[in-house]
Amino acid sequence: MTIKSNSKEDKEHLEYIEKAQKAAENGRLRALKLHKAFGVPIVTEKDGKVVKIPADEKLAEAEAAYTKS
């Protein structure tokens, strides 16, 4: 997210948003690691159907995306 602003309040707000986004991503990675550790698949929806995806597959995708940001 890129927003240009010079006000202190806007900068503080953007810093808060960035921290919240990082915390959410860290939580997602932690949940995927726990799923992998316990051998529990990720259950999600695809094309209106419930599907199970191996946790290690989703973890690899998430970690790749996380390192790019």
Backbone as CSV, one residue per row, in Angstrom:
resi,resn,N_x,N_y,N_z,CA_x,CA_y,CA_z,C_x,C_y,C_z
1,MET,0.849,-1.172,0.000,0.000,0.000,0.000,0.893,1.233,0.000
2,THR,0.688,2.118,-0.945,1.487,3.326,-1.011,0.565,4.535,-1.005
3,ILE,0.674,5.304,0.048,-0.082,6.541,0.173,0.895,7.627,0.566
4,LYS,0.871,8.720,-0.170,1.786,9.811,0.144,1.043,10.847,0.970
5,SER,1.649,11.200,2.069,1.070,12.202,2.946,2.177,12.781,3.798
6,ASN,1.993,13.994,4.184,3.005,14.648,5.003,2.573,14.826,6.450
7,SER,1.318,14.554,6.754,0.865,14.803,8.111,1.361,13.707,9.048
8,LYS,1.676,14.097,10.250,2.169,13.158,11.265,1.107,12.107,11.565
9,GLU,-0.139,12.532,11.626,-1.238,11.607,11.927,-1.370,10.529,10.843
10,ASP,-1.250,10.934,9.583,-1.332,9.966,8.488,-0.163,8.989,8.533
11,LYS,1.026,9.468,8.829,2.198,8.596,8.908,2.045,7.587,10.043
12,GLU,1.525,8.049,11.176,1.296,7.144,12.309,0.252,6.095,11.946
13,HIS,-0.771,6.503,11.240,-1.822,5.578,10.814,-1.244,4.516,9.870
14,LEU,-0.415,4.928,8.931,0.194,3.989,7.995,1.130,3.016,8.717
15,GLU,1.866,3.515,9.710,2.736,2.636,10.493,1.905,1.590,11.235
16,TYR,0.771,2.003,11.767,-0.128,1.083,12.466,-0.643,0.007,11.512
17,ILE,-1.039,0.421,10.315,-1.543,-0.521,9.315,-0.457,-1.530,8.951
18,GLU,0.755,-1.062,8.737,1.864,-1.957,8.385,2.139,-2.959,9.499
19,LYS,2.098,-2.506,10.747,2.309,-3.411,11.883,1.196,-4.454,11.960
20,ALA,-0.036,-4.020,11.729,-1.171,-4.940,11.776,-1.072,-5.980,10.654
21,GLN,-0.666,-5.548,9.469,-0.517,-6.478,8.354,0.586,-7.494,8.633
22,LYS,1.680,-7.040,9.215,2.778,-7.948,9.542,2.344,-8.945,10.617
23,ALA,1.613,-8.480,11.608,1.123,-9.368,12.669,0.171,-10.417,12.095
24,ALA,-0.697,-10.015,11.188,-1.631,-10.962,10.565,-0.867,-12.012,9.761
25,GLU,0.140,-11.595,9.013,0.920,-12.537,8.218,1.713,-13.483,9.126
26,ASN,2.264,-12.962,10.212,2.973,-13.824,11.167,2.028,-14.858,11.777
27,GLY,0.811,-14.446,12.075,-0.188,-15.368,12.615,-0.561,-16.442,11.611
28,ARG,-0.679,-16.049,10.364,-0.995,-17.009,9.300,0.121,-18.042,9.164
29,LEU,1.369,-17.579,9.154,2.502,-18.496,9.052,2.556,-19.446,10.245
30,ARG,2.293,-18.914,11.428,2.312,-19.749,12.634,1.233,-20.832,12.563
31,ALA,0.051,-20.443,12.118,-1.037,-21.418,11.999,-0.687,-22.511,10.989
32,LEU,-0.103,-22.123,9.856,0.290,-23.112,8.858,1.371,-24.051,9.398
33,LYS,2.309,-23.503,10.161,3.361,-24.338,10.757,2.773,-25.328,11.757
34,LEU,1.795,-24.898,12.525,1.136,-25.807,13.472,0.370,-26.903,12.738
35,HIS,-0.326,-26.530,11.675,-1.036,-27.528,10.872,-0.054,-28.565,10.347
36,LYS,1.082,-28.093,9.831,2.082,-29.006,9.294,2.639,-29.911,10.393
37,ALA,2.949,-29.332,11.541,3.530,-30.097,12.647,2.604,-31.215,13.126
38,PHE,1.306,-30.958,13.101,0.343,-31.948,13.575,-0.258,-32.788,12.450
39,GLY,0.184,-32.522,11.222,-0.305,-33.310,10.091,-1.748,-33.033,9.720
40,VAL,-2.199,-31.833,9.997,-3.595,-31.464,9.724,-3.650,-30.651,8.427
41,PRO,-4.470,-31.052,7.465,-4.550,-30.294,6.212,-5.277,-28.961,6.401
42,ILE,-5.068,-28.084,5.453,-5.775,-26.807,5.431,-7.093,-27.056,4.699
43,VAL,-8.177,-26.688,5.310,-9.501,-26.866,4.699,-9.964,-25.504,4.200
44,THR,-10.309,-25.459,2.926,-10.736,-24.205,2.316,-11.822,-24.486,1.283
45,GLU,-12.208,-23.462,0.546,-13.249,-23.588,-0.468,-12.642,-23.295,-1.829
46,LYS,-13.035,-24.078,-2.821,-12.603,-23.821,-4.193,-13.755,-24.189,-5.126
47,ASP,-14.169,-23.239,-5.905,-15.278,-23.435,-6.845,-16.530,-23.960,-6.144
48,GLY,-16.787,-23.448,-4.956,-17.989,-23.823,-4.219,-17.913,-25.164,-3.514
49,LYS,-16.745,-25.781,-3.503,-16.591,-27.083,-2.849,-15.514,-27.006,-1.769
50,VAL,-15.690,-27.811,-0.750,-14.704,-27.888,0.327,-13.544,-28.750,-0.148
51,VAL,-12.327,-28.232,0.010,-11.136,-28.987,-0.387,-10.123,-28.989,0.755
52,LYS,-9.328,-30.048,0.806,-8.250,-30.157,1.785,-6.925,-30.041,1.047
53,ILE,-6.057,-29.170,1.554,-4.755,-28.948,0.941,-3.685,-29.289,1.974
54,PRO,-2.660,-30.036,1.592,-1.597,-30.348,2.544,-0.979,-29.066,3.114
55,ALA,-0.783,-29.042,4.406,-0.271,-27.843,5.067,1.104,-27.451,4.541
56,ASP,1.955,-28.437,4.236,3.292,-28.092,3.753,3.243,-27.380,2.401
57,GLU,2.251,-27.691,1.582,2.083,-27.010,0.296,1.726,-25.536,0.514
58,LYS,0.747,-25.283,1.367,0.333,-23.905,1.653,1.422,-23.138,2.391
59,LEU,2.152,-23.821,3.269,3.230,-23.176,4.017,4.325,-22.720,3.060
60,ALA,4.690,-23.560,2.108,5.718,-23.191,1.139,5.284,-21.957,0.340
61,GLU,4.025,-21.923,-0.074,3.498,-20.770,-0.812,3.546,-19.511,0.052
62,ALA,3.109,-19.632,1.295,3.050,-18.487,2.204,4.448,-17.954,2.516
63,GLU,5.391,-18.856,2.750,6.753,-18.431,3.059,7.407,-17.746,1.852
64,ALA,7.131,-18.259,0.657,7.670,-17.628,-0.555,7.111,-16.214,-0.726
65,ALA,5.815,-16.066,-0.495,5.185,-14.756,-0.611,5.688,-13.807,0.476
66,TYR,5.909,-14.332,1.674,6.347,-13.513,2.803,7.762,-12.992,2.570
67,THR,8.639,-13.812,2.011,10.020,-13.375,1.781,10.116,-12.353,0.658
68,LYS,9.130,-12.327,-0.244,9.123,-11.340,-1.336,8.743,-9.962,-0.822
69,SER,7.947,-9.907,0.235,7.481,-8.605,0.723,8.440,-7.975,1.690
